[in-house]
Amino acid sequence: MVTTPPARSPRLLLIATLVLAVAGTLLLTVPNAPSTPPTAPPRAAVPTSAPPATAPGRRSGQSGAPAAATAATSPAQTADASALLPPHGEGTAGDRAIQKSLEDAWPADLAAADEHQLLKAGRGLLRADATGIGRTQWPALFGNPNQAIAPAFAAARFRIQAAIARSQGSPNKAVVHLVWAGTDRGGTYTDRRITDWYFTRTSTKGASPWTPQPPT
């Protein structure tokens, strides 16, 4: 009697077919390994920009500091303003460039009348502070002229190279930023010195609406 082998289960045949199909698909989709490692693309050069110039801070007399100020909200002021300034010792011929650099870096934001008044006062205060001339106009700042500190700079070669007046975070506050040159008592001449004078707005009745603040 011949024994007939049992028929294969249709379920096993279906499973085997699926396994073969999946294996064939994987072989077709897996990419061949490259014979040589791919070359990394060249890195793009990172553009660099010079840091913005520093906005005026407290009153100072730094020798040789770049005469530039900037509004923090102006992205166009990232260029190095000092590169456009004339060299030290240029004399009055370079003052126009310094003035322009200040105006470009720190756009005007005060009424013309206020700016004019602040500039006049700031120039006078700087001259009085540096050379002693005109200190009697501001007794609250310089005290008794007979007991005041001796001026540190000679009047002969004192020169204001540039000046701007701008608001200082409030309609009632302002700063006058001055760049100047002078010869100290030791005979050393330096230009592009920086000094800031701060003002607050007071009552417009009678006295000046802007009052200079004592140096800090």
C-alpha positions, 0 to 999 in steps of 0.5 A, a space after each residue: 500500500 502506497 502512503 500518500 504524503 499529506 498535502 502542504 498547508 496553504 497557510 505555510 505556503 502563504 507565509 513562505 511567499 510573504 517572507 521571500 517577497 519581503 527579502 527581495 524588496 530589502 535587497 532592491 532598496 538597500 544601496 551599495 556601500 560606496 567604494 570611497 568615502 564621500 567628500 565633505 562639501 567645503 564650509 561656507 565662510 562665516 561673514 563677520 562684522 565689526 562690533 557696534 560702536 559704544 553709545 555714550 555713557 557717563 562723563 569721561 575724558 578718555 584719551 584717544 577713544 574713537 569718536 563714535 556713538 550708536 543707537 542700540 536699535 539701529 542695525 545699520 550701525 554695525 560697521 566700524 565707525 573708527 575706521 572712517 575717522 581721521 588719524 590722530 593729530 589731523 587738526 581742524 581738517 579732521 573735525 568734519 569727519 568726526 562730526 559726521 561719524 557722530 551724526 550718522 551713528 546716533 541719529 537726531 531725536 530732539 527738537 531743534 530748539 532743545 538740541 541747540 540749547 543743549 549743545 550750547 550748554 554742553 560746550 560751555 560746561 566742557 570748556 569750564 570744566 577743562 580750562 576753568 573759563 566760565 565756571 561762574 555760570 554754574 556755581 552749583 557744579 563748580 562751587 566757589 571759583 576761589 576754591 575750585 579745582 585747578 583746570 587740567 587743560 590750557 585754554 590756548 589749544 583747547 578745541 571742541 572737535 564735534 558735539 551732538 545732543 540726544 535724548 537719554 531714554 526719556 523725553 525729560 533726559 538728554 546727553 551731550 556727547 563731545 569730542 575734543 582736544 587739548 594740552 594738559 598741564 604736563 604739556 601733552 596734547 591729545 585729541 579725540 577725547 570724549 566727554 558726556 554731560 547729562 541734563 534733565 528737563 525742568 520747568 520751562 517758566 523762567 529758568 532754562 528747561 534743561 539742567 546739567 547734572 553733576 558728574 558721577 
